[in-house]
Amino acid sequence: MIASMMTAQVPDPAQQRKLRADEELRQEEHQRILGIMPNFNTSNVKDAEPLSPRQKFALATKSAFDPFTFLAAGLDAGLSQWENDFPEYRQGTEGYAKRFGAAYADSFDGVMIGNALFPVLLRQDPRYFRKATGSFASRFGYALVSTFKCKNDAGRWVPNYSNVLGNIAAGGISNLYYPSADRGVGLTFQRAATVTAEGALGAVFVEFWPDISRKLFSKRSGSP
């Protein structure tokens, strides 16, 4: 009887890891750049707990439906309409609505496929793990390489198939809603390459943003 009670009181290691992952995820889900731009997929914990499939989809869903994501799609659609990209969409309200829908669909597909579906199937972590220390060159290179290298659920660094395949898959799906003149295999891979390059630059920005923020706001507050 006593032995069974002692056994029941021993915490389950798997449950402990899940609880730590939940807590780390809650902290990440409050991260924003300038208080506006979501930065949910960035971890400042070197040995962060791996995410469960449910957690990966929850994190991706939070990003996909964040108000800033809709705002970014609206700005993208406005720029596209101003430059008359995808002329088959035409101008006016209807044209803007089609461009907005396409821009948001691109974002939604990329996030849900590249940050949730493939990471679950391939057991890879969709987050960016900040290096935070070292020389500028080492951190810059680390951020760029993260586009092609990620941690798997076992904590080992592996090729980032989730990101690359996710961008290609999202580019392929876009053929379903882009005008006929803007479809095709070549354009699919061109879009995937563009998004991959943008992701690399985004990783560099995320890596150095805390440093930039400290310098900007310390000057404004009058700190030395």
Summary of the structure (lengths in Angstrom):
residues: 224
radius of gyration: 20.6
end to end distance: 64.2
largest distance: 77.0
contacts: 640
relative contact order: 0.10
helix: 67%
strand: 7%
